Structures are given as structure tokens and as C-alpha cells.
Amino acid sequence: MILLLGGEKGGTGKSTLATNLAVWLANKGRDVILVDTDRQRTSSHFVDRRNELGTLPRIHCAEKYGNVFDTVKDLATRYEYVLVDAGGRDSEELRTAMVVAHKLYRSGCRRSLIGPGIRTGFASPNGCRKGSCWKS
């Protein structure tokens, strides 16, 4: 399962949600990797500090910038859950992750989880209109 946590607005809690979801899945014994595509490295820093403790279930983390499609697709064959934390701006990372993701959590929208129609989701760059998310 590839879950993208992204959106065009910064500061809405995407990294917080991504890291907490990764912790929850790891605590449930799930095989999870968190892919940080934001150069601020918020999620990567959290995972680094957490894993240094050595007493908690380990979370795997990777950093990838630019076109993330192939990397994320490959990781999905190796891990049960791939969580992609995309920075709060329209970027190549966000758009290429949208194409490969199974689900998208888009911060700032009332209806956040978008399913199979996500492959055309980036055709609407504004996303939210009249209080609900655009979806195909």
C-alpha cells in the first residue's frame, strides 16, 4: 500500500501525520518505510532520533528528491506500507508520487482520501473547490 501525505500548503501537519502513522504501523508489527521527499527533512530527522533510542520498533526511512515514481514503486514490492511525506508545495516529488500512490491524504481538504482515480488527480492543480476535494 502506497499512501501519499501531501498538498500544496505548508504547515498543515503532513509530516506529523506521516511520522505518527509510521509509528502506529510499526507498533502493530507492520513492515513500513517512510519516504521523505521534503528537503526540510522533518520526517527523516524524527525517524533518525527515534531509531537512535534502540528500544522501539524500528522505522525504515529513505530520502528521495525529484522524480520519485520508480523508487516508490520499487519500495512497494519490498514493504507492506510505503508512506510518502511530500513537502507543502507543488513539486515534482508531489506530482510523481501522486501517480504511483494508492491513496492520497491531502491536507486542508474536507475529503482527503482519494482512491484509484488518483492517477488523474494532478490534472486539477487547485484541488479543493467549494469545500470538497476534486476527484475523478
Backbone hydrogen bonds, N-H to C=O, Kabsch-Sander energy under -0.5 kcal/mol:
donor,donor_aa,acceptor,acceptor_aa,energy
3,L,1,M,-0.6
3,L,82,V,-2.8
4,L,2,I,-0.5
4,L,103,K,-2.7
5,L,84,V,-3.3
6,G,4,L,-0.7
6,G,105,Y,-2.2
7,G,87,G,-0.6
17,L,13,G,-2.7
18,A,14,K,-2.7
19,T,15,S,-2.7
20,N,16,T,-2.3
21,L,17,L,-2.5
22,A,18,A,-2.2
23,V,19,T,-2.4
24,W,20,N,-2.5
25,L,21,L,-2.5
26,A,22,A,-2.6
27,N,23,V,-2.7
28,K,24,W,-1.2
29,G,26,A,-1.6
30,R,25,L,-2.6
32,V,30,R,-0.9
33,I,81,Y,-2.1
34,L,60,H,-2.6
35,V,33,I,-0.5
35,V,83,L,-3.6
36,D,34,L,-0.7
36,D,62,A,-3.0
37,T,35,V,-0.7
37,T,85,D,-2.5
39,R,37,T,-0.5
41,R,38,D,-2.1
45,H,41,R,-2.7
46,F,42,T,-1.9
47,V,43,S,-2.6
48,D,44,S,-2.7
49,R,45,H,-2.4
50,R,46,F,-2.7
51,N,47,V,-2.9
52,E,48,D,-1.5
53,L,49,R,-0.7
53,L,50,R,-1.1
54,G,50,R,-0.6
54,G,51,N,-0.7
60,H,32,V,-1.3
62,A,34,L,-2.3
64,K,36,D,-1.6
68,V,66,G,-0.7
72,V,68,V,-2.7
73,K,69,F,-2.5
74,D,70,D,-2.5
75,L,71,T,-2.5
76,A,72,V,-1.8
77,T,73,K,-0.5
77,T,74,D,-1.3
78,R,74,D,-0.5
78,R,75,L,-1.2
79,Y,75,L,-2.0
80,E,31,D,-0.8
81,Y,31,D,-2.2
82,V,1,M,-2.8
83,L,33,I,-2.7
83,L,81,Y,-0.5
84,V,3,L,-2.9
84,V,82,V,-0.6
85,D,35,V,-2.9
85,D,83,L,-0.6
86,A,5,L,-2.3
86,A,84,V,-0.8
89,R,7,G,-0.7
89,R,87,G,-2.1
91,S,89,R,-0.6
95,R,91,S,-2.4
96,T,92,E,-2.6
97,A,93,E,-1.9
98,M,94,L,-1.9
99,V,95,R,-1.2
100,V,96,T,-0.9
101,A,97,A,-1.9
102,H,2,I,-2.1
103,K,2,I,-2.0
104,L,114,I,-0.7
105,Y,4,L,-3.5
106,R,104,L,-0.7
106,R,112,S,-0.6
107,S,6,G,-1.4
107,S,105,Y,-0.7
109,C,106,R,-1.3
112,S,110,R,-0.7
114,I,104,L,-1.0
114,I,112,S,-0.7
118,I,115,G,-2.3
119,R,116,P,-1.2
120,T,117,G,-1.8
121,G,118,I,-1.6
122,F,118,I,-0.5
123,A,120,T,-1.8
124,S,121,G,-1.4
127,G,124,S,-0.9
128,C,126,N,-2.4
129,R,132,S,-2.4
132,S,129,R,-1.5
134,W,127,G,-1.9
